[in-house]
Amino acid sequence: MKPILVARIALIVFGGICVALPAASQSSRKADAAPVSITGRVSCTKFGRGSVSARKGMSVAQTIWYCATFQGGDYSVVSGNKIYRLEGDKNMLAKLAGQTVTVGGQIVPEPSDEATVALMGTVAVSDVAPSKD
């Protein structure tokens, strides 16, 4: 009976450590991130740096929302030749789709297996303000 009790306690301790590790790595990831302010047009990562053509029966903003919601893309901000993936409130980003905005946040390091040539990084959005065109 005693080895079973020891095994259960070890399993509970191991489970607690496994649960705590992701939280610790996320907090250090946020602490290491550099603050940025980027001005650009809110788009979808699937469109790259190109302009967005409205789908039949949709506005440009609706096309970007559709891409980010149903076609596996993420909201991004396109600033010149640079593209930044946006992490944040999807509802707020949907309202700003197609608009020129200034995004404030922190650059989050990209895992090397997900990075693409055109994508400059991910911005954890803390503030978004419409810009004057």
C-alpha positions in Angstrom: 0.0 0.0 0.0 2.8 2.4 0.8 4.4 2.3 -2.7 1.0 3.3 -4.2 0.7 6.2 -1.9 4.3 7.4 -2.8 3.5 7.0 -6.5 0.3 9.1 -6.1 2.1 11.9 -4.3 4.9 11.9 -6.9 2.3 12.1 -9.6 0.5 15.0 -7.9 3.7 16.9 -7.4 4.7 16.3 -11.1 1.3 17.5 -12.3 1.6 20.7 -10.2 5.0 21.4 -11.7 3.7 20.9 -15.2 0.8 23.3 -14.6 3.1 26.0 -13.2 5.8 25.9 -15.9 3.7 27.4 -18.8 2.6 30.3 -16.6 6.2 31.0 -15.6 7.5 30.9 -19.2 4.7 33.3 -20.3 5.5 35.8 -17.6 9.2 35.8 -18.6 8.2 36.1 -22.2 6.2 39.2 -21.5 9.0 40.7 -19.4 11.6 40.2 -22.2 9.4 41.8 -24.9 10.4 45.2 -26.2 7.7 48.0 -26.2 6.9 49.3 -29.7 4.6 51.8 -31.4 3.8 50.9 -35.1 1.7 52.9 -37.5 0.1 50.9 -40.4 -3.0 49.5 -41.9 -4.9 46.6 -40.1 -5.1 43.6 -42.4 -4.9 39.8 -42.4 -1.7 37.8 -42.5 -3.0 35.9 -45.5 -2.9 39.1 -47.7 0.7 39.8 -47.0 1.9 43.3 -47.9 -0.6 43.6 -50.8 -3.7 45.6 -50.9 -7.0 43.9 -50.0 -9.7 43.6 -52.6 -13.2 43.3 -51.3 -14.9 40.0 -51.8 -18.1 40.0 -53.7 -20.9 41.5 -51.5 -18.4 42.6 -48.8 -16.5 45.7 -47.8 -12.7 45.6 -47.3 -13.2 45.5 -43.6 -15.6 42.6 -43.8 -13.1 40.8 -46.1 -10.3 41.2 -43.6 -12.6 40.0 -40.8 -13.6 36.9 -42.9 -10.0 36.1 -43.6 -9.0 36.4 -39.9 -12.0 34.5 -38.7 -12.7 31.7 -41.2 -9.6 31.3 -43.4 -7.0 30.7 -40.8 -5.3 34.1 -40.9 -4.5 36.4 -38.1 -5.0 40.2 -37.8 -1.8 42.1 -38.8 -0.6 45.6 -39.2 1.2 46.4 -42.4 3.7 49.2 -42.1 5.6 49.8 -45.3 7.3 46.6 -46.3 6.9 45.1 -42.8 4.1 43.0 -41.4 3.4 42.4 -37.7 1.0 39.8 -36.5 -1.4 41.2 -33.8 -2.3 39.5 -30.5 -5.2 41.1 -28.7 -8.9 41.6 -28.5 -10.2 40.2 -31.8 -13.4 42.3 -31.6 -11.5 45.5 -31.3 -9.2 44.5 -34.2 -12.2 43.6 -36.3 -13.7 47.1 -35.8 -10.4 48.6 -37.1 -9.9 46.3 -40.1 -8.7 48.2 -43.1 -8.0 51.4 -41.2 -4.7 53.1 -40.6 -3.9 52.9 -36.9 -1.1 53.3 -34.4 -0.5 50.1 -32.4 1.2 50.2 -29.1 2.3 47.0 -27.4 5.3 44.7 -27.1 7.1 42.5 -29.6 6.7 38.9 -28.7 9.6 36.6 -29.9 8.4 34.2 -32.7 9.3 30.6 -32.4 11.8 29.8 -35.2 9.6 27.2 -36.8 6.7 29.6 -37.3 8.6 32.7 -38.6 8.3 33.6 -42.2 10.4 35.9 -44.3 7.9 38.8 -44.5 6.5 38.5 -41.0 8.5 40.8 -38.7 7.1 39.5 -35.4 4.0 39.4 -33.2 2.8 42.5 -31.3 0.9 41.9 -28.1 -1.5 44.8 -28.4 -2.0 47.0 -25.4 -3.3 50.2 -27.2 -4.7 51.0 -30.6 -5.6 54.4 -31.8 -6.9 55.4 -35.3 -4.3 57.5 -37.2 -4.9 60.4 -39.5 -4.2 59.3 -43.1 
